[in-house]
């Protein structure tokens, strides 16, 4: 990133530049500066919400989405993004309502329809996990890892981040059954 690559004084454009480069903190600062100049900027509020979602701050993301919805209840961008937020928060049924509304706007029809398919698939998977959990026989339980892979990433001299990729099938069953993930999951082989 060089100084000549960064857009001039337009905070919104600078925020978009930073978010594309993956600099969420810098992008958030730029969008907040843009909101100081124009507090009713729905696009900035959407961007702020998305960044908070990336930073694992769903409370702040939801607040920003709700503020954007109050400013423009018909914004297909906000409606679709808020639906995706609900989907990523494990609320696919709520997400479907937003996607169905957003896809009525021609320019968002394709993306909202694709997101609607994701939400529908999520509900199907949830139903399958629920059905499978009802079939669990206590004699077929065994300890298993709920994490597929793990790696350690050095962020600075004294800060490290543990990256894990969880096994989604196990995770959904564990959550649904309210089990301690270190103790049991369903054995995939039957005798």
N, C-alpha and C positions, 0 to 999 in steps of 0.2 A: 504494500500500500504506500503510494507516494502522495505528496501534497497535491500534485497536479491532477491526480485521479479523483480526489474528493470534491464534490460539488461545492459551489460558492457559499453564499450566505443563506440559502433557502434551507431552513432546518428540516422540513419534511423530506426534501430530496436527499439531504445528507443522512437522515435517518434511514431512508430506503437503501442508500448506498451501504451503510454500515450493517444493516440487517442482511443484505445479500452476501456480505463478506463474513458474516457470522459473529460480528462484534455486537452482541445483544446489549451490553451495558452502554456503549457509545450510542447505539441506535435509540435506546430508551431515552437517554439524555436529550438527543436531538428532537425526538417526538414531543417530549415534555416542553422543550423550548418553543416548539411550533404551537403547542396548545396554549402557552402563555400569550402568544400573539393572536391566536384564533381558538378560543375555548370550545367553539361549536364545530370543530373540524372532525367530522365523522370518520374520515379516512385515518387521521392521526389516532383517534381513539381505538379503532380497529387494530392498528399497528401496535399500539401500547398493549392492548389485550393479548395479542399474539406473542409478543415478547414475554409478557408475564407468564403466559402458558409455557413457553420454552424454558423459562427460569423456574418452573415448577412452583408457581405462585397462583394456583387456581382462584384463590379468593380475590386477588387483585385483578386477574384476568376477567373474572365474572363482573366485577364492579365496572371495569372499563367497557365491557360489552353492553352492560345495562345502561350506562351513560350514553353510549352511541345509539342504543335503541330509543331512549327518551328523546334524543335530538331528531332522529329520523326513523320512525317506526316502519317505514316502507323500504329501507335500505336493504336490497337483496344481498349486498356484500356482508353487512352486519348479520343478517338473518342466517346466511350460509355459514359464516364464521362461528356464530354462536352455536349453531347446530353441531359443527365439528368439535367445538369445545365440549359440548355435552357428550358427544360420542367418546372423546378421549377421557372423559371423567367417568366412563362406565354407565352412562345414561342413554343408551341407544333409542329407547322409546321416545324420550323427549327430543332427541336429535332428529328423528324422523319427521316430527311436526315442523321443525324449522326447515329441513331440506325440501319438504313438499311445498312449503310456501315460497322458498327461494327459487325453485325450478320453474315457477310460473313466470319469472322474468327471463326473457329470451337470452340475454347475455350470460345468465347464470344457469341456464337449463342443463348444460352438459356436466358442469362441475357438481351441481347440486344433485343431479341424478346419480352420478358416480358415488357421491357421498351417501346418498340414500341406499344404494346397494351395499355399501360398507356397513351401514347401520343395520340393515336387514340381515346381513350375514352374521353380524355380531349377536343379534337376537337368536338366530338359528343355532349358533355355537353355544350360547348361554342355555338354550333349551336342551341341547344335546348333553351338555355337562350336567345339567339338572337331572335328566333322565338317567344318565350313567351313574350319578351319585346315589340314586335310589336303588340301584342294582348292586351296590357294594356289599359284599359279604365280609363280615369282620375277620373271618379266617384267612382272607386273601390279602390282608394288609401287610405291607413291609416298608422298612425305611427306604427312602430314596432322596436323591438330590433334587431340589426345586430350581437349581440354577444350572443352566447348560454350560456357560463359559464365564470366566472371570479374568480380568486383567487389571494391572495397576499402572496408572498414568501419572507421570510426574508433572505437576503444574508449576511448581517453583522449587526453590532450594528446600523448603520445609513443608510443602503442601503436596499431598498425593491424593488421587481420586481412584476409588475402586469402581471399575466398570463391570457390570454383570449383565448377562442376558438370561432372563428367566424362562423356564419352560412354560409356555402359555396354557397348555392343557392342564398341567399340574396346578398352576397358579389359580385358574378358574375353579377347579374342583376344591382346592384348599379353601378359597374364599367362600364358596357356596356352602361348604360343610362346616366352616368355622373351625378348621383343624389347625394344630400347630404344624407348620410346614416342615419342621425338622423331624417330625415323628412318623407320619403315615401318608401314603397315597395309594391309589388303587394299583394292584399288580396287573400288568397288561397280559399276563398269561394265565389261562385257566386250566385246572387239572381235570 
